[in-house]
């Protein structure tokens, strides 16, 4: 049995080709009557990450926080959960990939960032 907080949240996501494209920021659960909740999807992206923070911390971000997006990965696409979480999707076709590439370009501009 997995502990969602310990074994899933904040773990590195790897796509079908082994490319890293973010960390798990949230877990989407389906609430069912007379049954335990079921994991439906994993989410990666600033919108989910910001939702985990107190409002007083996100308020100064203003428009940036309202424009943030999240990528939802269906549970059926999860291939394995270990040190990293491997998923059977192509990361280059997700909004999360654009953010990763933008961050890589930004970090490359910092002295010693490469």
Secondary structure, 3 states (H helix, E strand, C coil): CCCHHHHHCCCEEECCCCCEEEECCEEEEEEECCEEEEEEEEEECHHHHHHCCCHHHHHHHCHHHHHCCCEEEEHHHEEEECCCEEECCCHHHCHHHHHHHHHHHHHHCCCCCC
